[in-house]
C-alpha cells in the first residue's frame, strides 16, 4: 500500500483496510519512501528532482528486504502494489520498471501518469 502525496506518510496505526488484507492472508508493507513526511526536512526535501528514481528505488528496496526477511512465508511471484495519487504514480512505475518481476499486479487510483495532459 503506497501512500499518496508524496509529502504524506504511511502511519503506524490501525487501519481497517490493512486489517482486512492481513486477515485474508496478504502481507502488507507500507513504504515511507524519500519525500515522505515525519523523517526530517532532508528526507522530505530529497525527492524533488528525483521523482521516479528515489521513491521507486525505496519501494523496490523495501519489497526486496521483505522478501528476504520472510522468504518462507511469501511467494515472490505474487507481489502487488496499489496506491492513489502519488501512490498510483509509483504503482505505475513499479509495474513498468526494471524490477517489474516483483509486482504481478497493481491498482492505481487517480494517478498522475500523463503530465503533458494536465
C-alpha positions as YAML, in Angstrom:
chain: A
units: angstrom
residues:
- id: 1
  name: UNK
  ca: [0.00, 0.00, 0.00]
- id: 2
  name: UNK
  ca: [1.72, 3.15, -1.22]
- id: 3
  name: UNK
  ca: [0.64, 6.47, 0.24]
- id: 4
  name: UNK
  ca: [-0.07, 9.50, -1.90]
- id: 5
  name: UNK
  ca: [1.45, 12.89, -1.60]
- id: 6
  name: UNK
  ca: [4.35, 12.44, -1.97]
- id: 7
  name: UNK
  ca: [4.58, 14.65, 1.09]
- id: 8
  name: UNK
  ca: [2.43, 12.39, 3.25]
- id: 9
  name: UNK
  ca: [3.21, 9.22, 5.23]
- id: 10
  name: UNK
  ca: [2.14, 5.67, 5.93]
- id: 11
  name: UNK
  ca: [1.25, 5.66, 9.61]
- id: 12
  name: UNK
  ca: [1.95, 3.00, 12.19]
- id: 13
  name: UNK
  ca: [-1.68, 2.83, 13.28]
- id: 14
  name: UNK
  ca: [-4.68, 0.56, 12.94]
- id: 15
  name: UNK
  ca: [-6.36, 0.55, 9.54]
- id: 16
  name: UNK
  ca: [-9.47, -1.43, 8.59]
- id: 17
  name: UNK
  ca: [-8.13, -1.73, 5.03]
- id: 18
  name: UNK
  ca: [-4.84, -3.26, 6.19]
- id: 19
  name: UNK
  ca: [-6.61, -5.43, 8.78]
- id: 20
  name: UNK
  ca: [-8.84, -6.94, 6.08]
- id: 21
  name: UNK
  ca: [-5.87, -7.69, 3.86]
- id: 22
  name: UNK
  ca: [-3.93, -9.29, 6.72]
- id: 23
  name: UNK
  ca: [-6.97, -11.35, 7.75]
- id: 24
  name: UNK
  ca: [-7.12, -12.61, 4.14]
- id: 25
  name: UNK
  ca: [-3.51, -13.79, 4.33]
- id: 26
  name: UNK
  ca: [-1.98, -10.89, 2.43]
- id: 27
  name: UNK
  ca: [1.34, -9.46, 3.62]
- id: 28
  name: UNK
  ca: [1.21, -5.65, 3.62]
- id: 29
  name: UNK
  ca: [4.18, -3.32, 3.52]
- id: 30
  name: UNK
  ca: [3.66, 0.41, 3.66]
- id: 31
  name: UNK
  ca: [6.73, 2.27, 2.42]
- id: 32
  name: UNK
  ca: [7.65, 5.71, 3.61]
- id: 33
  name: UNK
  ca: [9.83, 6.48, 0.61]
- id: 34
  name: UNK
  ca: [12.04, 9.56, 0.38]
- id: 35
  name: UNK
  ca: [9.77, 12.55, 0.16]
- id: 36
  name: UNK
  ca: [7.50, 11.28, 2.95]
- id: 37
  name: UNK
  ca: [6.91, 13.48, 5.97]
- id: 38
  name: UNK
  ca: [7.89, 12.58, 9.51]
- id: 39
  name: UNK
  ca: [11.56, 11.78, 8.94]
- id: 40
  name: UNK
  ca: [13.05, 15.27, 8.92]
- id: 41
  name: UNK
  ca: [13.36, 18.06, 6.40]
- id: 42
  name: UNK
  ca: [16.26, 16.49, 4.48]
- id: 43
  name: UNK
  ca: [14.33, 13.24, 3.94]
- id: 44
  name: UNK
  ca: [11.24, 15.13, 2.78]
- id: 45
  name: UNK
  ca: [13.18, 17.53, 0.57]
- id: 46
  name: UNK
  ca: [15.28, 14.79, -1.09]
- id: 47
  name: UNK
  ca: [12.62, 13.77, -3.62]
- id: 48
  name: UNK
  ca: [12.03, 16.88, -5.77]
- id: 49
  name: UNK
  ca: [14.11, 16.46, -8.90]
- id: 50
  name: UNK
  ca: [14.35, 12.69, -8.32]
- id: 51
  name: UNK
  ca: [10.72, 11.60, -8.63]
- id: 52
  name: UNK
  ca: [10.54, 8.19, -10.26]
- id: 53
  name: UNK
  ca: [14.06, 7.39, -9.08]
- id: 54
  name: UNK
  ca: [14.44, 7.67, -5.30]
- id: 55
  name: UNK
  ca: [10.82, 6.86, -4.45]
- id: 56
  name: UNK
  ca: [10.70, 3.89, -6.83]
- id: 57
  name: UNK
  ca: [14.09, 2.67, -5.57]
- id: 58
  name: UNK
  ca: [12.91, 2.88, -1.96]
- id: 59
  name: UNK
  ca: [9.77, 0.85, -2.72]
- id: 60
  name: UNK
  ca: [11.78, -1.79, -4.59]
- id: 61
  name: UNK
  ca: [14.35, -1.98, -1.77]
- id: 62
  name: UNK
  ca: [11.61, -2.46, 0.84]
- id: 63
  name: UNK
  ca: [9.96, -5.16, -1.27]
- id: 64
  name: UNK
  ca: [13.27, -7.00, -1.67]
- id: 65
  name: UNK
  ca: [14.05, -6.67, 2.06]
- id: 66
  name: UNK
  ca: [10.62, -8.02, 2.97]
- id: 67
  name: UNK
  ca: [11.01, -10.97, 0.62]
- id: 68
  name: UNK
  ca: [14.46, -11.73, 2.05]
- id: 69
  name: UNK
  ca: [13.26, -11.50, 5.65]
- id: 70
  name: UNK
  ca: [10.10, -13.54, 5.11]
- id: 71
  name: UNK
  ca: [11.34, -15.81, 2.34]
- id: 72
  name: UNK
  ca: [9.49, -18.90, 3.56]
- id: 73
  name: UNK
  ca: [6.18, -17.08, 4.05]
- id: 74
  name: UNK
  ca: [5.94, -15.04, 0.85]
- id: 75
  name: UNK
  ca: [5.61, -16.04, -2.77]
- id: 76
  name: UNK
  ca: [7.83, -13.66, -4.77]
- id: 77
  name: UNK
  ca: [5.76, -14.34, -7.90]
- id: 78
  name: UNK
  ca: [2.60, -12.90, -6.30]
- id: 79
  name: UNK
  ca: [3.61, -9.39, -5.30]
- id: 80
  name: UNK
  ca: [1.39, -6.44, -5.96]
- id: 81
  name: UNK
  ca: [1.27, -2.71, -5.42]
- id: 82
  name: UNK
  ca: [-1.53, -0.25, -5.02]
- id: 83
  name: UNK
  ca: [-1.97, 3.39, -4.22]
- id: 84
  name: UNK
  ca: [-3.67, 6.63, -5.08]
- id: 85
  name: UNK
  ca: [-2.36, 9.95, -6.30]
- id: 86
  name: UNK
  ca: [1.44, 9.76, -5.97]
- id: 87
  name: UNK
  ca: [0.96, 6.18, -4.73]
- id: 88
  name: UNK
  ca: [-0.82, 5.41, -8.01]
- id: 89
  name: UNK
  ca: [2.00, 7.06, -9.92]
- id: 90
  name: UNK
  ca: [4.51, 4.87, -8.05]
- id: 91
  name: UNK
  ca: [2.40, 1.76, -8.68]
- id: 92
  name: UNK
  ca: [2.51, 2.50, -12.42]
- id: 93
  name: UNK
  ca: [6.29, 2.95, -12.25]
- id: 94
  name: UNK
  ca: [6.73, -0.29, -10.30]
- id: 95
  name: UNK
  ca: [4.66, -2.24, -12.84]
- id: 96
  name: UNK
  ca: [6.88, -0.97, -15.65]
- id: 97
  name: UNK
  ca: [10.32, -0.61, -14.09]
- id: 98
  name: UNK
  ca: [13.33, -2.92, -14.45]
- id: 99
  name: UNK
  ca: [12.24, -4.64, -11.23]
- id: 100
  name: UNK
  ca: [8.69, -5.27, -12.51]
- id: 101
  name: UNK
  ca: [9.01, -9.02, -11.89]
- id: 102
  name: UNK
  ca: [8.47, -8.20, -8.20]
- id: 103
  name: UNK
  ca: [4.94, -6.92, -8.94]
- id: 104
  name: UNK
  ca: [2.49, -9.17, -10.77]
- id: 105
  name: UNK
  ca: [-0.45, -6.80, -10.38]
- id: 106
  name: UNK
  ca: [-1.31, -3.27, -9.35]
- id: 107
  name: UNK
  ca: [-4.24, -1.00, -8.63]
- id: 108
  name: UNK
  ca: [-3.94, 2.71, -9.38]
- id: 109
  name: UNK
  ca: [-6.46, 5.37, -8.49]
- id: 110
  name: UNK
  ca: [-6.26, 9.00, -9.55]
- id: 111
  name: UNK
  ca: [-2.59, 8.66, -10.53]
- id: 112
  name: UNK
  ca: [-0.59, 11.33, -12.32]
- id: 113
  name: UNK
  ca: [0.75, 9.38, -15.29]
- id: 114
  name: UNK
  ca: [0.43, 11.90, -18.14]
- id: 115
  name: UNK
  ca: [1.99, 15.22, -17.10]
- id: 116
  name: UNK
  ca: [1.55, 16.92, -20.51]
- id: 117
  name: UNK
  ca: [-2.21, 16.27, -20.36]
- id: 118
  name: UNK
  ca: [-2.59, 18.09, -17.05]
...
